[in-house]
């Protein structure tokens, strides 16, 4: 009985809830001029977590972009994901009043607290030239924040432990 209880605790700890407020599917992917251009993350500016990369988010710790709508900053942080299972990116609960993901054009004012990114199958034809998309899928989008701050992003993949990363957005993390 004790072993069964311990097993249940371990399963609860490692099996993250991979539900999301919004789904980005293959039909909404973005393309660059060359399929291979998308798979070159830069550790100085990008956050890499497993098969998923959030572009430009590390560079945001130095200074926030000069474009700011009336009461919030809009930071372009596209996501690229390698072929495999979907991955959920989620703003930690304590940060949701101040920061949101921005990957749904119809909800740009509010944003989303979580987005599930579905990679395209590698043989998906590109919109632009009909060639295979390859193992990487890119999605345009970003972050919405009220002021410079440190935020925790959570990365969830079905059956795997949740990965948490602190990200400095115009303000250093302590």
KEKE-3310 file (N, C-alpha, C; in steps of 0.2 Angstrom, whole numbers, plus 5000, padded with zeros to 4 digits):
npx = (5004:5010:5020:5011:5005:5016:5020:5009:5011:5023:5019:5009:5018:5026:5018:5013:4999:4994:4985:4979:4976:4975:4977:4990:4991:4997:4992:4993:5007:5023:5034:5051:5063:5071:5070:5079:5084:5077:5080:5091:5095:5101:5111:5113:5102:5090:5079:5081:5072:5071:5064:5059:5060:5061:5062:5072:5069:5078:5087:5078:5081:5090:5086:5069:5059:5056:5044:5028:5012:4998:4997:5006:5020:5025:5032:5041:5042:5044:5041:5049:5047:5053:5049:5038:5029:5016:5019:5016:5017:5017:5013:5018:5007:5008:5012:5003:4994:5002:5009:5007:5005:5006:4999:4988:4979:4966:4965:4973:4974:4971:4979:4985:4986:4992:4998:4997:5008:5009:5019:5022:5020:5035:5035:5026:5020:5028:5020:5025:5034:5031:5040:5046:5042:5051:5060:5057:5045:5038:5031:5023:5023:5022:5025:5016:5017:5015:5025:5043:5050:5053:5049:5041:5041:5033:5035:5027:5026:5016:5017:5029:5041:5036:5045:5053:5057:5065:5064:5071:5064:5067:5072:5082:5083:5082)
npy = (4994:5006:5008:5010:5022:5030:5029:5035:5048:5051:5050:5061:5072:5071:5071:5083:5095:5097:5106:5120:5137:5142:5135:5133:5128:5118:5124:5138:5142:5150:5156:5157:5163:5152:5135:5129:5140:5143:5135:5139:5143:5156:5157:5169:5177:5169:5158:5141:5126:5110:5104:5116:5133:5149:5164:5178:5182:5182:5192:5203:5206:5216:5228:5235:5234:5249:5252:5254:5251:5261:5257:5246:5235:5228:5213:5205:5189:5176:5158:5143:5126:5109:5094:5082:5079:5090:5105:5115:5132:5141:5155:5158:5156:5166:5177:5181:5192:5202:5199:5192:5179:5182:5175:5174:5182:5187:5190:5200:5211:5206:5194:5178:5166:5153:5143:5130:5123:5115:5105:5105:5091:5084:5083:5092:5103:5119:5135:5144:5139:5125:5116:5103:5107:5103:5098:5108:5120:5136:5149:5165:5178:5184:5193:5201:5214:5224:5232:5233:5218:5202:5186:5170:5157:5142:5126:5113:5096:5082:5069:5072:5080:5097:5111:5125:5142:5157:5173:5188:5203:5217:5220:5214:5197:5192)
npz = (5000:5004:4994:4983:4986:4986:4972:4966:4971:4964:4951:4950:4952:4941:4930:4921:4919:4904:4898:4889:4886:4873:4856:4845:4829:4815:4803:4805:4805:4803:4790:4784:4772:4769:4773:4782:4789:4801:4812:4820:4834:4845:4859:4866:4865:4864:4872:4875:4878:4879:4865:4861:4857:4862:4854:4855:4868:4879:4875:4879:4892:4892:4887:4885:4870:4861:4856:4863:4868:4874:4888:4890:4886:4871:4866:4853:4852:4844:4843:4840:4836:4837:4828:4835:4850:4855:4864:4879:4883:4897:4907:4923:4937:4947:4940:4930:4931:4926:4915:4899:4886:4868:4856:4849:4837:4838:4851:4856:4864:4878:4878:4881:4895:4893:4880:4868:4858:4842:4833:4815:4804:4797:4783:4778:4766:4762:4762:4754:4743:4741:4745:4757:4774:4784:4800:4809:4816:4815:4824:4824:4837:4854:4869:4881:4892:4907:4914:4915:4921:4931:4925:4927:4916:4911:4905:4897:4893:4888:4900:4905:4917:4922:4916:4922:4919:4924:4917:4912:4909:4904:4916:4928:4935:4952)
capx = (5000:5014:5023:5006:5004:5022:5019:5004:5014:5028:5015:5007:5023:5029:5013:5010:4993:4996:4980:4981:4970:4974:4981:4993:4992:5001:4989:4995:5014:5026:5040:5056:5065:5074:5067:5084:5085:5073:5083:5098:5094:5107:5110:5113:5096:5085:5078:5080:5069:5070:5063:5056:5064:5057:5067:5073:5067:5084:5089:5074:5083:5094:5081:5063:5058:5054:5037:5024:5005:4996:4999:5009:5025:5023:5039:5041:5046:5042:5042:5050:5047:5055:5044:5036:5023:5015:5022:5013:5021:5012:5015:5017:5001:5009:5014:4998:4991:5006:5012:5003:5008:5002:4999:4981:4978:4960:4965:4979:4973:4972:4984:4984:4991:4995:4998:5000:5011:5009:5023:5019:5024:5041:5033:5021:5022:5028:5015:5029:5037:5029:5045:5044:5044:5057:5058:5055:5039:5039:5025:5024:5019:5026:5023:5013:5018:5014:5031:5049:5049:5056:5043:5043:5038:5033:5035:5024:5025:5013:5021:5036:5040:5036:5051:5052:5063:5064:5066:5071:5061:5069:5073:5086:5080:5086)
capy = (5000:5012:5008:5012:5029:5034:5029:5040:5055:5052:5052:5068:5076:5072:5071:5090:5096:5100:5109:5127:5142:5143:5131:5136:5122:5119:5129:5145:5142:5155:5153:5161:5162:5145:5130:5128:5146:5143:5130:5141:5147:5160:5157:5175:5180:5164:5153:5134:5122:5104:5104:5122:5139:5156:5168:5185:5183:5183:5199:5207:5208:5222:5234:5233:5238:5256:5252:5252:5254:5265:5255:5240:5234:5222:5211:5200:5183:5170:5151:5137:5119:5103:5089:5078:5080:5097:5108:5120:5137:5144:5160:5155:5159:5173:5182:5182:5199:5207:5196:5187:5177:5185:5171:5174:5189:5190:5192:5204:5216:5203:5189:5171:5163:5147:5142:5124:5123:5109:5105:5102:5085:5087:5083:5097:5108:5126:5139:5149:5136:5119:5111:5101:5111:5101:5096:5114:5124:5143:5153:5172:5180:5187:5194:5208:5216:5231:5236:5228:5213:5196:5182:5163:5153:5135:5122:5107:5091:5077:5064:5074:5085:5104:5114:5132:5146:5164:5177:5195:5207:5224:5220:5208:5193:5191)
capz = (5000:5004:4987:4979:4988:4983:4965:4965:4972:4959:4945:4951:4952:4934:4924:4921:4916:4898:4895:4887:4884:4866:4852:4839:4825:4809:4798:4807:4806:4799:4786:4782:4765:4769:4779:4787:4793:4807:4817:4822:4840:4848:4867:4869:4864:4864:4877:4873:4883:4875:4858:4859:4858:4862:4851:4857:4875:4883:4874:4882:4898:4892:4887:4882:4864:4861:4855:4868:4867:4879:4895:4890:4881:4866:4864:4848:4854:4841:4845:4835:4839:4833:4827:4841:4853:4857:4870:4881:4886:4901:4912:4930:4940:4951:4935:4925:4931:4924:4909:4895:4879:4863:4850:4845:4834:4840:4858:4857:4870:4884:4878:4884:4900:4891:4873:4866:4851:4839:4827:4809:4802:4793:4776:4777:4761:4764:4759:4749:4738:4741:4748:4764:4779:4788:4807:4813:4814:4818:4826:4826:4843:4858:4876:4883:4899:4910:4915:4916:4927:4930:4925:4926:4910:4912:4898:4899:4888:4891:4903:4907:4922:4920:4916:4924:4918:4925:4911:4914:4904:4905:4923:4930:4940:4958)
cpx = (5004:5018:5018:5005:5010:5022:5015:5007:5019:5024:5012:5012:5026:5024:5010:5004:4995:4991:4982:4975:4970:4979:4984:4995:4996:4999:4991:5003:5017:5032:5045:5058:5068:5072:5073:5086:5082:5076:5090:5097:5101:5106:5110:5107:5089:5085:5076:5078:5067:5069:5060:5060:5060:5063:5066:5071:5073:5087:5084:5076:5087:5090:5075:5063:5055:5046:5033:5017:5004:4999:5003:5015:5023:5030:5038:5045:5043:5044:5044:5050:5049:5049:5044:5030:5022:5018:5018:5018:5016:5016:5013:5011:5002:5010:5009:4994:4995:5009:5007:5007:5003:5003:4993:4979:4971:4959:4971:4979:4975:4978:4981:4989:4995:4994:5001:5002:5012:5014:5020:5023:5029:5039:5028:5024:5022:5023:5019:5031:5035:5034:5043:5047:5050:5055:5057:5049:5040:5032:5026:5020:5024:5023:5020:5014:5017:5020:5037:5048:5053:5050:5046:5038:5038:5032:5033:5024:5022:5018:5028:5035:5040:5043:5050:5058:5061:5067:5066:5069:5062:5071:5077:5082:5085:5087)
cpy = (5006:5013:5011:5020:5033:5034:5034:5047:5056:5054:5059:5073:5077:5073:5078:5090:5100:5104:5116:5131:5143:5137:5134:5129:5124:5124:5136:5146:5148:5152:5159:5159:5155:5141:5129:5134:5146:5140:5133:5146:5150:5160:5164:5179:5176:5160:5146:5130:5115:5105:5111:5128:5145:5161:5175:5187:5185:5190:5204:5210:5214:5228:5232:5237:5245:5256:5249:5255:5258:5263:5248:5239:5228:5220:5205:5194:5177:5163:5147:5131:5114:5098:5084:5080:5088:5099:5114:5125:5141:5150:5158:5159:5166:5178:5184:5189:5204:5205:5192:5185:5181:5181:5170:5181:5192:5192:5196:5209:5212:5198:5183:5169:5157:5146:5135:5125:5116:5109:5102:5095:5087:5087:5088:5102:5115:5130:5142:5145:5128:5113:5109:5106:5109:5099:5102:5118:5130:5146:5160:5173:5183:5188:5201:5209:5223:5235:5231:5224:5206:5191:5175:5160:5146:5132:5115:5102:5085:5071:5066:5079:5092:5107:5122:5136:5153:5168:5184:5199:5214:5225:5214:5204:5192:5184)
cpz = (5000:4998:4982:4980:4985:4976:4963:4966:4966:4952:4945:4950:4945:4929:4924:4917:4910:4894:4893:4885:4877:4862:4846:4835:4819:4804:4799:4808:4801:4795:4785:4775:4764:4775:4784:4792:4800:4813:4820:4829:4842:4856:4870:4869:4865:4870:4874:4878:4879:4868:4856:4861:4857:4860:4854:4864:4880:4882:4877:4889:4898:4891:4883:4875:4865:4860:4861:4867:4873:4886:4895:4885:4877:4864:4859:4851:4851:4844:4839:4839:4835:4833:4833:4843:4854:4863:4872:4884:4890:4906:4919:4933:4943:4946:4930:4925:4928:4917:4905:4889:4874:4857:4847:4843:4837:4847:4860:4863:4877:4884:4881:4890:4898:4883:4871:4859:4848:4833:4821:4808:4797:4785:4774:4772:4764:4760:4753:4743:4737:4743:4755:4769:4783:4795:4811:4811:4818:4819:4828:4833:4847:4865:4877:4890:4901:4911:4915:4922:4925:4930:4924:4920:4912:4905:4900:4892:4891:4894:4905:4912:4919:4921:4917:4922:4920:4919:4914:4908:4906:4912:4925:4936:4946:4959)
residu = (UNK:UNK:UNK:UNK:UNK:UNK:UNK:UNK:UNK:UNK:UNK:UNK:UNK:UNK:UNK:UNK:UNK:UNK:UNK:UNK:UNK:UNK:UNK:UNK:UNK:UNK:UNK:UNK:UNK:UNK:UNK:UNK:UNK:UNK:UNK:UNK:UNK:UNK:UNK:UNK:UNK:UNK:UNK:UNK:UNK:UNK:UNK:UNK:UNK:UNK:UNK:UNK:UNK:UNK:UNK:UNK:UNK:UNK:UNK:UNK:UNK:UNK:UNK:UNK:UNK:UNK:UNK:UNK:UNK:UNK:UNK:UNK:UNK:UNK:UNK:UNK:UNK:UNK:UNK:UNK:UNK:UNK:UNK:UNK:UNK:UNK:UNK:UNK:UNK:UNK:UNK:UNK:UNK:UNK:UNK:UNK:UNK:UNK:UNK:UNK:UNK:UNK:UNK:UNK:UNK:UNK:UNK:UNK:UNK:UNK:UNK:UNK:UNK:UNK:UNK:UNK:UNK:UNK:UNK:UNK:UNK:UNK:UNK:UNK:UNK:UNK:UNK:UNK:UNK:UNK:UNK:UNK:UNK:UNK:UNK:UNK:UNK:UNK:UNK:UNK:UNK:UNK:UNK:UNK:UNK:UNK:UNK:UNK:UNK:UNK:UNK:UNK:UNK:UNK:UNK:UNK:UNK:UNK:UNK:UNK:UNK:UNK:UNK:UNK:UNK:UNK:UNK:UNK:UNK:UNK:UNK:UNK:UNK:UNK)
# end
